[in-house]
Amino acid sequence: MRELYIANKNYSSWSLRPWVLMMQLNIPFIEQLVPFSQQGNFEKFRTFSPSGKVPCLVQKDIVVWDSLAITEFLYETHKDIWPEQIKARAFARCAAAEMHSGFSTLRSTCGMSCCHRVKLHKISDALKADIARLNELFEQGLSTFGGPFIAGNRFTAADAFFAPVAFRMQSYDLPFSETAKQYLNHLLALPAMQNWYQQALAEPWQDQAHDAEIANFGQVIADYRQSS
């Protein structure tokens, strides 16, 4: 049985992507959750991940330590990971890769924290540009392939890669277009996303570094953690 190593569900956007993909598509795995440490994670995570980061998938003697690489590894045996139609599959792969490597301002300004609701001090021009590009991507995918998912009528890896954006929209009330909001709210309502969210709220760990970073960029107006 394959094992998926992840970190805290409240904070770890990178962990969310393969987790929600496998859960939503009913791909069996054993979850191995290793929480973030106040003293640093690198050496602890290096015991299972060559990069010292999560997520990391282990299947017998095969170790896959990047979220996009995990997606492509799973596609070798689960063809529903990507759209069947070649044009949709090409778009989905491009969209996922752009999310994987880009949108740095969104990541740094709006760190994922499922439990928090935050009013940003300001929305910078760089953040506006990231949101505008995401609006464009979502609207292009939905209009071209018919929705309700970004590359057609079923959930694929491309949607999994935008799952953290959905939680960021919820936490920071980001000014996406109405079309983008409908798409992201559709992701939030998925059973796997709701499963992740409820587990995130119930986690006993609170990471001071992550919480301080969130407070640097905005006013925390609510914290829904059950352990608060």
Backbone hydrogen bonds, N-H to C=O, Kabsch-Sander energy under -0.5 kcal/mol:
donor,donor_aa,acceptor,acceptor_aa,energy
3,E,58,V,-3.0
4,L,30,I,-2.6
5,Y,3,E,-0.6
5,Y,56,C,-3.3
6,I,32,Q,-2.3
12,S,8,N,-2.6
13,S,11,Y,-1.4
16,L,12,S,-1.6
17,R,13,S,-1.1
19,W,15,S,-1.5
20,V,16,L,-3.1
21,L,17,R,-1.8
22,M,18,P,-2.6
23,M,19,W,-2.5
24,Q,20,V,-2.6
25,L,21,L,-1.7
26,N,23,M,-1.1
27,I,22,M,-2.9
30,I,2,R,-2.3
31,E,29,F,-0.5
32,Q,4,L,-2.8
33,L,31,E,-0.5
34,V,6,I,-3.0
34,V,32,Q,-0.6
40,G,37,S,-1.3
45,F,41,N,-3.2
46,R,42,F,-2.0
47,T,44,K,-1.1
48,F,45,F,-1.7
49,S,45,F,-2.6
52,G,49,S,-1.5
56,C,5,Y,-1.6
57,L,64,V,-3.4
58,V,3,E,-2.9
59,Q,62,I,-2.8
62,I,59,Q,-2.2
64,V,57,L,-3.1
70,I,66,D,-2.8
71,T,67,S,-1.8
72,E,68,L,-2.1
73,F,69,A,-2.4
74,L,70,I,-2.5
75,Y,71,T,-1.7
76,E,72,E,-0.8
76,E,73,F,-0.8
77,T,74,L,-1.5
78,H,74,L,-1.7
81,I,78,H,-1.8
82,W,79,K,-0.8
89,R,85,Q,-2.7
90,A,86,I,-2.4
91,F,87,K,-2.2
92,A,88,A,-2.8
93,R,89,R,-2.3
94,C,90,A,-2.2
95,A,91,F,-2.9
96,A,92,A,-2.4
97,A,93,R,-2.5
98,E,94,C,-2.5
99,M,95,A,-2.1
100,H,96,A,-2.4
101,S,97,A,-1.8
102,G,98,E,-1.9
107,R,103,F,-1.9
108,S,104,S,-2.5
109,T,105,T,-2.8
110,C,106,L,-2.1
114,C,10,N,-1.9
116,H,113,S,-0.9
117,R,222,A,-2.0
118,V,171,S,-3.4
119,K,219,Q,-2.7
120,L,118,V,-0.7
121,H,217,F,-2.6
122,K,217,F,-0.5
124,S,122,K,-0.7
128,K,124,S,-2.5
129,A,125,D,-2.1
130,D,126,A,-1.8
131,I,127,L,-2.5
132,A,128,K,-2.6
133,R,129,A,-2.2
134,L,130,D,-2.2
135,N,131,I,-2.7
136,E,132,A,-2.1
137,L,133,R,-2.5
138,F,134,L,-2.8
139,E,135,N,-2.7
140,Q,136,E,-2.4
141,G,137,L,-2.6
142,L,138,F,-2.7
143,S,139,E,-2.2
144,T,140,Q,-2.3
145,F,141,G,-2.4
146,G,142,L,-1.4
149,F,152,G,-2.1
152,G,149,F,-1.3
157,A,81,I,-3.0
159,D,156,T,-0.6
160,A,156,T,-1.5
161,F,157,A,-2.0
162,F,158,A,-0.8
162,F,159,D,-0.7
163,A,160,A,-0.9
166,A,162,F,-1.4
167,F,163,A,-1.6
168,R,164,P,-2.3
169,M,165,V,-2.7
170,Q,166,A,-1.9
171,S,167,F,-2.5
172,Y,168,R,-2.7
173,D,169,M,-1.5
174,L,169,M,-0.6
176,F,174,L,-2.1
181,K,177,S,-2.8
182,Q,178,E,-2.3
183,Y,179,T,-2.0
184,L,180,A,-2.9
185,N,181,K,-2.8
186,H,182,Q,-1.8
187,L,183,Y,-1.8
188,L,184,L,-2.3
189,A,185,N,-1.4
190,L,187,L,-1.6
194,Q,190,L,-2.5
195,N,191,P,-2.3
196,W,192,A,-2.4
197,Y,193,M,-2.5
198,Q,194,Q,-2.5
199,Q,195,N,-2.0
200,A,196,W,-2.5
201,L,197,Y,-2.3
202,A,198,Q,-1.2
203,E,199,Q,-0.6
203,E,200,A,-1.1
208,Q,206,Q,-0.7
211,D,207,D,-2.4
212,A,208,Q,-2.6
213,E,209,A,-1.9
214,I,210,H,-1.9
215,A,211,D,-2.0
216,N,212,A,-1.2
217,F,213,E,-0.7
217,F,214,I,-0.9
218,G,214,I,-0.9
219,Q,119,K,-2.9
220,V,218,G,-0.6
221,I,117,R,-2.8
221,I,219,Q,-0.6
222,A,117,R,-1.3
224,Y,115,C,-2.3
226,Q,201,L,-2.7
227,S,201,L,-0.6
228,S,225,R,-1.2
